[in-house]
């Protein structure tokens, strides 16, 4: 009987080892980072510069005036290089950080910096050389209040062939930005946190994950900061939080939205009634946005089907589990039968 007990204990340990093992979480997209390219950029102070100690362009102009900003690209490599240049208005990412890589114009934005600038789309510079680039900013005829915020984005142009070798495309590479702040009044504040609006909410798929998506709009012609957010999703009648999100020391670009996201997790999203609550604070100002919403059976099925983030147990684990279980089961049966025979004899 002692051997039987030992066999049972050994089988239990094996079963626990396989059941408590860590399953892999598979994501839909996992891109590797690249090394920065071998070049530098430097702003040349403008005559319109408000504060010449700033490393970015902080300029003031008048309605209908054209301002020329200049900066230098230094090619530090040993070969000729071509660089792509663009001017993008400031936008905000889901973590409350301002970026300048894309142009997503919000309807409340009276003037987009990217629309009033002219810059060469690409420039070629010989090895170990530098070149001065001119960026023309044409201020609108109608006066505007506040500040326009954006940046000059410079990156190395690298072309890659398609898998079949029939076409060429530009590779997405690292680059540098030089910030631009334009105003028509020296006393305009660059940042303040006085107004915040909830523009819309929805459940959607983002990079393979099921998320609750809320667009928080900064309607000011200034950067919204500082920003602290605590957001939760619960059942309709409250209770334990199903999904949460916190942001500290966040910022929202002028007239842009912060696409706040709460991750539903890798499990199956159930249809039902829920409630969201978003609490935001900036210094002494506070905002609370809350409401109930329903996820229908059809919507839940669609989101679960489209999600790429899933908890998956590798097939080899299942094969090993079944194999060990079969061997353990047969061994237990054999030992029990032998123990019974010995007892009878």
C-alpha positions as CSV (number, residue, x, y, z in Angstrom):
1,X,0.0,0.0,0.0
2,X,3.0,2.3,0.7
3,X,4.1,2.0,-3.0
4,X,0.5,2.7,-4.1
5,X,0.5,5.9,-2.1
6,X,3.8,6.9,-3.5
7,X,2.6,6.3,-7.1
8,X,-0.5,8.4,-6.4
9,X,1.6,11.2,-5.0
10,X,4.0,11.1,-8.0
11,X,1.0,11.2,-10.5
12,X,-0.5,14.2,-8.6
13,X,2.8,16.1,-8.8
14,X,3.0,15.5,-12.5
15,X,-0.6,16.6,-13.1
16,X,0.0,19.8,-11.1
17,X,3.2,20.5,-13.1
18,X,1.3,20.4,-16.3
19,X,-1.8,22.3,-15.1
20,X,0.1,25.1,-13.4
21,X,2.5,25.7,-16.3
22,X,2.5,29.1,-17.9
23,X,0.5,29.3,-21.2
24,X,1.9,31.5,-24.0
25,X,0.1,34.7,-24.9
26,X,0.0,35.3,-28.7
27,X,-0.2,38.8,-30.0
28,X,-1.3,39.8,-33.5
29,X,1.6,42.1,-34.2
30,X,5.1,42.3,-32.7
31,X,7.5,44.5,-34.6
32,X,11.2,44.7,-33.8
33,X,12.8,48.0,-33.1
34,X,15.6,49.3,-35.4
35,X,18.7,51.2,-34.5
36,X,18.7,55.0,-35.1
37,X,20.4,56.2,-38.3
38,X,23.7,58.0,-38.6
39,X,22.7,61.6,-39.0
40,X,21.8,64.7,-36.8
41,X,19.5,67.7,-37.1
42,X,19.9,71.2,-35.5
43,X,17.6,74.2,-35.5
44,X,19.0,77.6,-36.6
45,X,17.5,80.3,-34.4
46,X,14.9,82.5,-36.3
47,X,14.6,86.3,-36.2
48,X,11.0,85.6,-35.1
49,X,12.2,83.5,-32.2
50,X,10.6,84.5,-28.9
51,X,13.2,82.8,-26.7
52,X,16.5,82.1,-28.6
53,X,17.7,79.7,-25.8
54,X,15.0,77.1,-26.9
55,X,16.3,74.2,-29.0
56,X,13.0,74.2,-30.9
57,X,11.2,76.9,-33.0
58,X,9.2,79.1,-30.7
59,X,8.1,81.9,-33.1
60,X,5.7,84.8,-33.3
61,X,4.3,86.3,-36.4
62,X,1.4,88.5,-37.8
63,X,-1.6,87.5,-39.9
64,X,-0.7,86.8,-43.5
65,X,3.0,86.9,-42.8
66,X,5.5,84.4,-44.2
67,X,8.1,83.1,-41.8
68,X,11.1,81.1,-43.0
69,X,12.5,78.6,-40.5
70,X,15.9,77.0,-41.2
71,X,17.6,73.9,-39.8
72,X,20.6,71.8,-40.6
73,X,20.9,68.1,-41.5
74,X,24.3,66.6,-41.0
75,X,25.1,63.3,-42.8
76,X,27.7,61.6,-40.6
77,X,27.9,58.4,-42.6
78,X,30.5,57.6,-45.2
79,X,28.0,57.4,-48.1
80,X,25.5,59.7,-49.8
81,X,22.1,59.6,-48.1
82,X,18.6,60.8,-49.0
83,X,16.2,62.1,-46.2
84,X,12.5,62.4,-46.1
85,X,11.1,65.6,-44.6
86,X,7.5,66.5,-43.4
87,X,5.9,68.9,-41.1
88,X,3.2,67.4,-38.9
89,X,0.7,68.9,-36.5
90,X,0.8,67.7,-32.9
91,X,-1.4,64.8,-32.0
92,X,-1.9,62.6,-28.9
93,X,-1.4,58.8,-28.4
94,X,-3.3,56.5,-26.2
95,X,-0.8,56.9,-23.3
96,X,-1.2,60.6,-23.1
97,X,2.0,61.5,-24.9
98,X,2.2,64.0,-27.7
99,X,3.6,62.8,-31.0
100,X,4.3,64.3,-34.4
101,X,4.5,61.4,-36.8
102,X,1.0,61.6,-38.4
103,X,-1.5,64.3,-39.3
104,X,-4.9,63.6,-37.8
105,X,-6.7,67.0,-38.1
106,X,-9.5,67.4,-35.5
107,X,-12.6,69.4,-36.7
108,X,-12.2,71.9,-33.8
109,X,-8.6,72.8,-35.0
110,X,-9.0,76.2,-36.6
111,X,-5.6,76.1,-38.4
112,X,-3.4,73.1,-39.0
113,X,0.4,73.8,-38.9
114,X,0.9,71.1,-41.6
115,X,-1.4,73.0,-44.0
116,X,0.4,76.3,-43.8
117,X,4.0,75.1,-44.2
118,X,6.0,74.4,-47.3
119,X,9.1,72.1,-47.1
120,X,11.1,69.9,-49.6
121,X,9.7,66.4,-49.4
122,X,13.2,64.9,-49.7
123,X,16.8,66.0,-49.9
124,X,20.1,64.2,-50.8
125,X,23.3,65.0,-48.9
126,X,26.8,63.8,-49.8
127,X,28.9,61.7,-47.3
128,X,30.2,63.5,-44.2
129,X,28.4,66.7,-45.2
130,X,25.6,68.9,-44.0
131,X,22.8,71.0,-45.7
132,X,20.6,73.8,-44.6
133,X,16.9,73.3,-45.1
134,X,14.3,76.1,-45.4
135,X,10.7,75.6,-44.0
136,X,8.3,78.3,-45.0
137,X,5.3,79.0,-42.7
138,X,2.5,81.1,-44.3
139,X,0.3,82.5,-41.5
140,X,-3.4,82.7,-42.4
141,X,-5.0,86.0,-43.2
142,X,-7.5,85.7,-40.3
143,X,-6.0,86.2,-36.8
144,X,-6.0,83.1,-34.5
145,X,-5.8,82.8,-30.7
146,X,-3.5,80.5,-28.8
147,X,-0.7,78.5,-30.3
148,X,-0.1,76.1,-33.2
149,X,2.1,73.2,-32.3
150,X,3.8,70.7,-34.6
151,X,7.2,69.5,-35.6
152,X,9.6,68.9,-38.6
153,X,10.1,65.2,-39.0
154,X,13.3,64.1,-40.7
155,X,14.1,60.5,-41.5
156,X,16.4,58.4,-43.7
157,X,15.0,57.2,-46.9
158,X,15.5,53.4,-47.3
159,X,13.9,51.5,-50.1
160,X,13.2,47.8,-49.9
161,X,12.0,45.3,-52.5
162,X,8.8,43.4,-52.2
163,X,9.0,39.7,-51.5
164,X,8.7,38.9,-55.2
165,X,11.1,41.6,-56.2
166,X,8.6,43.4,-58.5
167,X,8.2,46.7,-56.6
168,X,10.0,49.1,-54.3
169,X,8.7,50.6,-51.1
170,X,10.1,53.0,-48.5
171,X,11.2,51.3,-45.3
172,X,9.9,52.8,-42.0
173,X,13.0,54.1,-40.3
174,X,13.8,56.1,-37.2
175,X,14.2,59.9,-37.5
176,X,14.4,63.1,-35.6
177,X,12.0,65.9,-34.8
178,X,12.3,69.6,-34.2
179,X,9.4,71.2,-32.5
180,X,7.5,74.2,-33.8
181,X,5.3,76.5,-31.8
182,X,3.7,79.5,-33.6
183,X,1.7,82.3,-32.0
184,X,0.5,85.8,-32.9
185,X,0.8,87.1,-29.3
186,X,3.7,86.9,-27.0
187,X,1.5,86.4,-23.9
188,X,-0.3,83.3,-25.2
189,X,0.3,80.3,-22.7
190,X,1.7,77.2,-24.3
191,X,-0.2,74.9,-21.9
192,X,-3.2,75.0,-19.6
193,X,-5.8,72.5,-18.3
194,X,-9.2,74.2,-18.3
195,X,-11.4,72.4,-20.7
196,X,-11.9,68.7,-21.5
197,X,-14.6,66.9,-23.4
198,X,-15.6,63.3,-23.9
199,X,-16.2,63.1,-27.7
200,X,-17.2,59.4,-28.2
201,X,-16.9,55.9,-26.9
202,X,-17.0,52.5,-28.6
203,X,-15.8,48.9,-28.3
204,X,-13.3,47.9,-31.0
205,X,-10.3,45.9,-31.9
206,X,-6.9,47.6,-31.7
207,X,-3.7,45.7,-32.7
208,X,-5.5,42.4,-32.1
209,X,-6.9,43.3,-28.7
210,X,-10.5,43.9,-27.5
211,X,-10.6,47.4,-26.1
212,X,-13.1,50.0,-24.8
213,X,-12.1,53.1,-26.7
214,X,-12.9,56.7,-25.4
215,X,-11.9,59.8,-27.2
216,X,-11.1,62.7,-24.8
217,X,-11.0,66.0,-26.7
218,X,-8.8,69.0,-25.8
219,X,-10.8,71.9,-27.3
220,X,-8.2,74.5,-26.3
221,X,-5.6,76.2,-28.5
222,X,-3.0,75.2,-26.0
223,X,-1.5,71.9,-24.7
224,X,-3.7,70.4,-22.0
225,X,-1.5,69.6,-19.0
226,X,-0.9,68.3,-16.4
227,X,-3.4,65.4,-16.9
228,X,-4.1,62.5,-14.5
229,X,-6.8,59.9,-15.5
230,X,-8.3,57.0,-13.7
231,X,-10.8,54.9,-15.8
232,X,-12.7,51.8,-14.9
233,X,-15.4,49.4,-16.4
234,X,-17.7,47.5,-14.1
235,X,-21.0,45.7,-14.4
236,X,-24.0,48.0,-14.8
237,X,-24.7,48.0,-11.0
238,X,-21.0,48.5,-10.0
239,X,-18.9,46.0,-8.2
240,X,-15.4,44.8,-9.0
241,X,-13.6,46.5,-11.9
242,X,-13.5,44.4,-15.1
243,X,-11.0,46.7,-16.9
244,X,-8.9,49.7,-15.6
245,X,-6.6,52.3,-17.0
246,X,-4.5,55.0,-15.3
247,X,-2.4,57.8,-16.8
248,X,-0.2,60.1,-14.8
249,X,1.5,63.3,-16.0
250,X,-0.3,63.0,-19.4
251,X,-0.7,65.7,-22.0
252,X,-3.1,66.4,-24.9
253,X,-2.0,68.4,-28.0
254,X,-4.1,71.4,-28.9
255,X,-7.4,70.5,-30.5
256,X,-6.6,66.8,-30.6
257,X,-8.1,63.7,-28.9
258,X,-6.5,61.3,-26.5
259,X,-7.7,57.8,-27.6
260,X,-8.0,56.3,-24.1
261,X,-8.2,52.5,-24.2
262,X,-9.2,50.0,-21.5
263,X,-8.1,46.4,-22.4
264,X,-10.9,43.8,-22.0
265,X,-8.2,41.1,-21.6
266,X,-7.5,37.9,-23.5
267,X,-10.5,36.0,-22.2
268,X,-13.9,35.7,-23.9
269,X,-15.9,39.0,-23.8
270,X,-19.4,38.3,-22.5
271,X,-22.5,40.1,-23.8
272,X,-24.3,42.2,-21.1
273,X,-24.7,45.6,-19.5
274,X,-21.7,47.5,-18.3
275,X,-20.8,50.9,-16.9
276,X,-17.7,53.1,-17.6
277,X,-16.3,55.9,-15.4
278,X,-13.5,58.2,-16.4
279,X,-12.2,60.6,-13.9
280,X,-9.7,63.3,-15.1
281,X,-7.9,65.9,-13.1
282,X,-5.6,68.9,-14.0
283,X,-4.4,70.9,-11.0
284,X,-7.7,72.0,-9.2
285,X,-10.0,71.2,-12.2
286,X,-11.8,67.8,-12.3
287,X,-14.0,66.0,-14.8
288,X,-16.0,62.8,-14.4
289,X,-17.6,61.1,-17.4
290,X,-19.7,58.0,-16.7
291,X,-22.6,56.1,-18.4
292,X,-24.0,52.6,-18.9
293,X,-23.6,50.7,-22.2
294,X,-24.7,47.3,-23.6
295,X,-22.6,44.8,-25.5
296,X,-25.0,42.6,-27.6
297,X,-24.5,38.9,-28.3
298,X,-23.8,39.8,-31.9
299,X,-21.2,42.5,-31.0
300,X,-19.5,40.2,-28.4
301,X,-19.3,37.4,-31.0
302,X,-17.7,39.7,-33.6
303,X,-15.1,41.2,-31.2
304,X,-14.1,37.7,-29.8
305,X,-13.8,36.4,-33.4
306,X,-11.7,39.3,-34.6
307,X,-9.3,39.5,-31.6
308,X,-5.8,38.2,-32.2
309,X,-4.8,38.3,-28.5
310,X,-5.6,34.8,-27.1
311,X,-4.4,32.5,-24.4
312,X,-3.1,29.5,-26.2
313,X,-1.6,26.3,-24.8
314,X,1.0,24.9,-27.3
315,X,-0.1,21.6,-28.9
316,X,3.0,19.8,-27.7
317,X,1.9,20.5,-24.1
318,X,-1.4,18.8,-24.8
319,X,0.2,15.8,-26.4
320,X,2.6,15.4,-23.4
321,X,-0.3,15.9,-21.0
322,X,-2.3,13.1,-22.6
323,X,0.7,10.8,-22.9
324,X,1.6,11.2,-19.2
325,X,-2.0,10.9,-18.1
326,X,-2.4,7.6,-20.1
327,X,0.8,6.1,-18.7
328,X,0.0,7.3,-15.1
329,X,-3.5,5.9,-15.4
330,X,-2.3,2.5,-16.6
331,X,0.4,2.4,-13.9
332,X,-2.2,3.1,-11.2
333,X,-4.5,0.4,-12.4
334,X,-1.7,-2.1,-12.5
335,X,-0.5,-1.2,-9.0
336,X,-4.0,-1.3,-7.5
337,X,-4.6,-4.8,-9.1
338,X,-1.3,-6.1,-7.8
339,X,-2.0,-4.7,-4.3
340,X,-5.4,-6.4,-4.3
341,X,-3.9,-9.8,-5.3
342,X,-1.3,-9.6,-2.6
343,X,-3.9,-8.8,0.0
344,X,-6.0,-11.8,-1.0
345,X,-3.0,-14.1,-0.9
